[in-house]
């Protein structure tokens, strides 16, 4: 090749040495991701691009530009029912059961339509949403018609990134090859493909919270809450203080939720997801699990303006849990 490849400029911007390199602008990020999604680059360029971003860490402008490009590549039906809440699930759980799953079901039972999107299997030893969704009468939606049907019938739908954005899925699946996560994990969490008014995101590394906040501002997202969730999922750890960093109508804010318990619980060494239906049905009790569920719901209610204070949100979440329709999901195995 005697003529420089069009994508080479973006690799050069990121990798031109200690003094010559810089971050991408939002427009450059948008154009580079558009080329990636259109398969207009080589594998060598993609690997170099992703790892250069990983070394320096992505900026809010880069994340916003990437998200804009991916959103444009997703074909959203015009007759899709309104989605109240966008819920991302990309980390998986390894220390505690995925209590967040019961939180989303509790929100759905109380009329909050929720779209869950995520990835699975990229890190061994973790439980992912895709692996447990069937235990609650839900399916892993593989197309938009199935998403629409699930929202209408259940107020909640799950779609894996494999079907939501196949190109993003391919990049996420490079993790075992590259040995590191790449910026697409941050980008995927922020996709909000149906432009929901409310978006909640879980991260593992606290330093990424402000990146999500500032990218949300650049993307004109209305209401966003970012939490350091258990394992990186959207799940409040009731044993610890939880900092919620938010965006509401163009303004950033933060709020510290105190720990629910004074003593920390032990790690759950028996991550048997068959227990989850039993917890919902009331045939199994779990102090930590109930607090994780209602605590996560409380943060969501506060994000959505359905509670005036943290105490009010927790009270409402507790009432919702106590009033849930039991025996919906069979019995625990």
C-alpha positions as CSV (number, residue, x, y, z in Angstrom):
1,X,0.0,0.0,0.0
2,X,1.6,3.3,-1.1
3,X,-1.3,5.6,-0.1
4,X,-1.9,6.0,3.6
5,X,-5.1,4.3,4.8
6,X,-7.8,6.8,5.8
7,X,-8.0,5.4,9.3
8,X,-4.3,5.8,9.9
9,X,-4.7,9.4,11.0
10,X,-6.7,8.4,14.1
11,X,-4.1,5.8,15.1
12,X,-1.4,8.5,14.6
13,X,-3.3,11.1,16.8
14,X,-3.3,8.7,19.7
15,X,0.1,7.2,19.2
16,X,2.5,9.9,18.0
17,X,4.7,9.7,21.1
18,X,4.8,11.3,24.5
19,X,4.8,14.9,23.2
20,X,2.9,14.5,19.9
21,X,-0.1,12.4,20.8
22,X,-3.4,13.7,22.0
23,X,-7.0,12.6,22.6
24,X,-9.6,12.6,19.9
25,X,-12.1,15.3,19.6
26,X,-15.8,14.3,19.8
27,X,-16.0,14.6,16.0
28,X,-12.9,12.6,15.4
29,X,-14.2,9.9,17.8
30,X,-17.5,9.8,15.9
31,X,-15.8,9.5,12.5
32,X,-13.3,6.9,13.6
33,X,-16.0,4.7,15.2
34,X,-18.2,5.1,12.1
35,X,-15.3,3.6,10.0
36,X,-14.9,0.7,12.5
37,X,-18.6,-0.1,12.4
38,X,-18.6,0.0,8.6
39,X,-15.7,-2.5,8.5
40,X,-13.5,0.1,6.8
41,X,-10.4,-0.7,8.8
42,X,-7.9,-3.5,9.1
43,X,-7.6,-5.8,12.2
44,X,-4.1,-4.4,12.9
45,X,-5.6,-0.9,13.0
46,X,-8.4,-1.9,15.3
47,X,-6.0,-3.5,17.8
48,X,-3.6,-0.6,17.8
49,X,-6.5,1.9,18.2
50,X,-8.2,0.1,21.1
51,X,-5.0,-0.4,23.1
52,X,-3.7,3.2,22.6
53,X,-7.1,4.3,23.9
54,X,-6.8,1.9,26.8
55,X,-3.3,3.1,27.8
56,X,-4.3,6.7,28.0
57,X,-7.9,6.0,29.1
58,X,-10.9,7.4,27.2
59,X,-12.1,11.0,27.6
60,X,-15.8,12.1,27.8
61,X,-15.5,13.6,24.3
62,X,-14.2,10.3,22.9
63,X,-16.9,8.3,24.6
64,X,-19.6,10.7,23.4
65,X,-18.4,10.6,19.8
66,X,-18.2,6.8,19.9
67,X,-21.7,6.5,21.4
68,X,-23.2,8.8,18.8
69,X,-21.7,6.6,16.0
70,X,-23.0,3.4,17.5
71,X,-26.4,4.7,18.1
72,X,-26.7,5.7,14.5
73,X,-25.9,2.2,13.4
74,X,-28.8,0.7,15.4
75,X,-32.0,0.4,13.5
76,X,-34.8,1.4,16.0
77,X,-38.4,0.7,15.0
78,X,-40.6,3.8,14.8
79,X,-43.4,1.9,16.6
80,X,-41.3,0.8,19.6
81,X,-43.2,1.4,22.9
82,X,-41.8,4.1,25.1
83,X,-38.9,3.0,27.3
84,X,-38.8,4.7,30.7
85,X,-35.5,3.3,31.9
86,X,-32.3,2.2,30.2
87,X,-30.3,-0.4,32.2
88,X,-26.9,-1.6,31.1
89,X,-25.5,-5.0,32.3
90,X,-22.0,-5.7,31.1
91,X,-19.9,-6.7,34.1
92,X,-21.3,-10.0,35.5
93,X,-21.3,-11.0,39.1
94,X,-18.8,-13.2,41.0
95,X,-19.1,-12.3,44.7
96,X,-22.8,-12.1,45.2
97,X,-25.8,-13.3,43.2
98,X,-27.2,-10.9,40.5
99,X,-29.7,-9.3,42.8
100,X,-30.1,-6.5,40.3
101,X,-32.2,-8.9,38.2
102,X,-34.9,-8.9,40.8
103,X,-34.7,-5.1,41.1
104,X,-35.5,-4.7,37.4
105,X,-38.4,-7.2,37.8
106,X,-39.7,-5.2,40.7
107,X,-39.6,-2.0,38.8
108,X,-41.3,-3.6,35.8
109,X,-44.1,-5.0,38.1
110,X,-44.7,-1.4,39.2
111,X,-45.1,-0.1,35.6
112,X,-41.6,1.1,34.8
113,X,-40.7,-0.1,31.3
114,X,-37.0,-1.1,31.3
115,X,-34.7,-2.1,28.5
116,X,-31.7,-4.1,29.6
117,X,-28.7,-4.6,27.4
118,X,-25.5,-6.3,28.1
119,X,-22.7,-8.7,27.3
120,X,-21.9,-12.2,28.6
121,X,-19.0,-14.7,28.8
122,X,-16.1,-12.4,28.2
123,X,-14.8,-12.9,31.7
124,X,-14.7,-16.5,33.1
125,X,-16.3,-17.2,36.5
126,X,-19.0,-14.6,36.4
127,X,-22.8,-14.8,36.2
128,X,-24.4,-12.7,33.4
129,X,-27.9,-11.5,32.8
130,X,-28.1,-13.5,29.6
131,X,-27.5,-16.7,31.5
132,X,-30.3,-16.2,34.1
133,X,-33.0,-14.3,32.2
134,X,-34.9,-17.5,31.3
135,X,-35.5,-18.3,35.0
136,X,-38.0,-15.4,35.0
137,X,-40.0,-16.3,32.0
138,X,-38.1,-13.8,29.8
139,X,-36.0,-14.5,26.7
140,X,-32.8,-13.2,25.3
141,X,-34.3,-11.0,22.5
142,X,-32.5,-11.4,19.2
143,X,-34.3,-8.8,17.2
144,X,-36.3,-5.6,17.7
145,X,-39.7,-7.3,17.3
146,X,-38.9,-9.5,20.3
147,X,-37.9,-6.5,22.3
148,X,-41.2,-4.8,21.5
149,X,-43.2,-7.9,22.4
150,X,-41.4,-8.3,25.7
151,X,-41.8,-4.7,26.7
152,X,-45.6,-4.9,25.9
153,X,-46.0,-8.2,27.8
154,X,-43.6,-7.8,30.7
155,X,-42.6,-4.1,30.9
156,X,-39.0,-5.3,30.6
157,X,-36.8,-6.7,27.8
158,X,-33.2,-7.9,27.5
159,X,-31.0,-7.9,24.4
160,X,-27.4,-8.9,24.3
161,X,-25.0,-6.6,22.6
162,X,-24.4,-9.5,20.2
163,X,-27.8,-8.7,18.6
164,X,-28.0,-5.0,19.5
165,X,-24.7,-4.1,17.9
166,X,-22.9,-7.1,16.3
167,X,-19.8,-5.0,15.6
168,X,-19.5,-3.9,19.2
169,X,-20.0,-7.5,20.3
170,X,-17.0,-8.5,18.1
171,X,-14.8,-5.9,19.8
172,X,-15.9,-6.9,23.3
173,X,-15.0,-10.5,22.4
174,X,-11.4,-9.4,21.7
175,X,-10.8,-9.1,25.5
176,X,-9.3,-12.6,25.8
177,X,-7.1,-11.9,22.8
178,X,-5.9,-8.4,23.8
179,X,-5.8,-9.3,27.5
180,X,-7.4,-6.0,28.5
181,X,-10.8,-4.4,28.5
182,X,-11.2,-1.7,25.8
183,X,-13.2,1.6,25.7
184,X,-16.2,-0.2,24.2
185,X,-17.2,-1.4,27.6
186,X,-17.7,2.2,28.6
187,X,-19.4,3.0,25.3
188,X,-21.8,0.1,25.5
189,X,-23.0,1.1,28.9
190,X,-24.0,4.5,27.5
191,X,-25.8,3.4,24.3
192,X,-29.4,4.1,25.5
193,X,-30.6,3.1,22.0
194,X,-34.3,4.0,22.6
195,X,-33.5,7.4,24.1
196,X,-35.1,6.7,27.5
197,X,-35.6,9.7,29.7
198,X,-33.8,7.9,32.5
199,X,-30.6,6.0,32.3
200,X,-28.8,4.2,35.1
201,X,-25.3,2.8,34.8
202,X,-23.0,0.7,37.0
203,X,-19.2,0.9,36.9
204,X,-16.4,-0.9,38.8
205,X,-13.6,1.7,38.7
206,X,-14.7,4.9,40.5
207,X,-12.6,7.1,38.2
208,X,-15.0,6.3,35.4
209,X,-18.1,7.9,37.1
210,X,-17.2,11.5,36.0
211,X,-16.4,10.3,32.5
212,X,-19.9,8.9,32.2
213,X,-21.4,12.1,33.7
214,X,-19.6,14.4,31.3
215,X,-20.2,12.2,28.3
216,X,-23.9,12.3,29.2
217,X,-23.8,16.1,29.2
218,X,-22.2,16.1,25.7
219,X,-24.9,13.7,24.4
220,X,-27.7,15.8,26.0
221,X,-29.0,12.8,28.0
222,X,-31.8,14.0,30.3
223,X,-31.4,12.1,33.5
224,X,-28.5,9.7,34.3
225,X,-27.2,8.1,37.5
226,X,-23.9,6.4,37.7
227,X,-23.0,4.1,40.7
228,X,-20.1,1.9,41.7
229,X,-22.2,-1.2,41.7
230,X,-21.3,-4.5,43.1
231,X,-18.9,-6.2,40.6
232,X,-19.5,-3.3,38.2
233,X,-23.3,-4.0,37.8
234,X,-26.1,-1.7,38.7
235,X,-26.5,-3.1,42.2
236,X,-26.2,-1.3,45.5
237,X,-23.9,-3.0,48.0
238,X,-25.9,-2.5,51.2
239,X,-22.8,-2.9,53.3
240,X,-21.1,0.1,51.9
241,X,-21.6,3.8,51.3
242,X,-22.9,4.4,47.8
243,X,-22.0,7.6,45.9
244,X,-24.5,8.3,43.1
245,X,-23.2,10.8,40.5
246,X,-26.0,12.1,38.3
247,X,-26.9,14.4,35.4
248,X,-30.3,16.1,35.5
249,X,-31.3,18.5,32.7
250,X,-27.8,19.6,31.9
251,X,-26.5,19.8,35.5
252,X,-24.2,17.4,37.3
253,X,-24.7,16.5,40.9
254,X,-23.8,13.8,43.4
255,X,-25.4,12.2,46.5
256,X,-24.0,9.9,49.1
257,X,-26.2,7.1,50.3
258,X,-25.2,5.6,53.7
259,X,-24.6,1.9,54.2
260,X,-27.7,0.0,55.2
261,X,-25.9,-2.5,57.5
262,X,-23.2,-1.6,60.1
263,X,-21.5,-5.0,59.6
264,X,-20.3,-6.4,56.3
265,X,-21.7,-9.7,55.0
266,X,-19.5,-12.6,53.8
267,X,-19.0,-13.3,50.2
268,X,-21.5,-15.7,48.8
269,X,-19.5,-18.8,47.8
270,X,-22.6,-20.6,46.4
271,X,-23.7,-18.4,43.5
272,X,-26.6,-20.6,42.5
273,X,-29.0,-18.5,40.4
274,X,-31.8,-21.0,41.0
275,X,-32.1,-19.3,44.4
276,X,-33.3,-16.1,42.9
277,X,-36.9,-17.3,42.1
278,X,-37.1,-18.6,45.6
279,X,-36.1,-15.2,47.0
280,X,-38.8,-13.5,45.0
281,X,-41.4,-16.1,45.9
282,X,-40.6,-15.9,49.6
283,X,-39.6,-19.5,50.1
284,X,-36.0,-18.4,50.7
285,X,-34.9,-15.4,52.8
286,X,-31.7,-13.5,52.4
287,X,-31.0,-10.3,54.4
288,X,-28.3,-9.1,52.1
289,X,-30.2,-9.9,49.0
290,X,-33.4,-8.1,50.0
291,X,-31.4,-5.0,51.0
292,X,-29.5,-5.1,47.7
293,X,-32.7,-5.3,45.7
294,X,-34.6,-2.6,47.6
295,X,-31.5,-0.4,47.8
296,X,-31.0,-0.5,44.1
297,X,-34.7,0.2,43.4
298,X,-34.6,3.1,45.8
299,X,-31.7,4.8,43.9
300,X,-33.7,4.3,40.7
301,X,-36.8,5.8,42.1
302,X,-34.8,8.8,43.2
303,X,-33.3,9.1,39.8
304,X,-36.7,9.1,38.2
305,X,-38.1,11.8,40.5
306,X,-40.5,9.4,42.1
307,X,-39.2,10.0,45.6
308,X,-38.3,13.2,47.4
309,X,-35.6,11.9,49.6
310,X,-33.4,8.8,50.2
311,X,-35.6,7.8,53.1
312,X,-38.7,8.2,51.0
313,X,-37.2,6.2,48.2
314,X,-36.2,3.3,50.5
315,X,-39.6,3.3,52.1
316,X,-41.3,3.1,48.7
317,X,-38.9,0.3,47.6
318,X,-39.7,-1.6,50.7
319,X,-43.4,-1.3,50.1
320,X,-43.0,-2.4,46.5
321,X,-41.0,-5.5,47.6
322,X,-43.6,-6.4,50.3
323,X,-46.4,-6.0,47.8
324,X,-44.8,-8.0,45.0
325,X,-46.8,-10.8,43.3
326,X,-45.2,-13.9,44.7
327,X,-45.2,-17.4,43.0
328,X,-44.5,-15.9,39.6
329,X,-41.5,-17.9,38.8
330,X,-42.0,-21.4,40.1
331,X,-40.0,-22.7,43.0
332,X,-36.3,-22.7,43.7
333,X,-34.3,-25.7,42.6
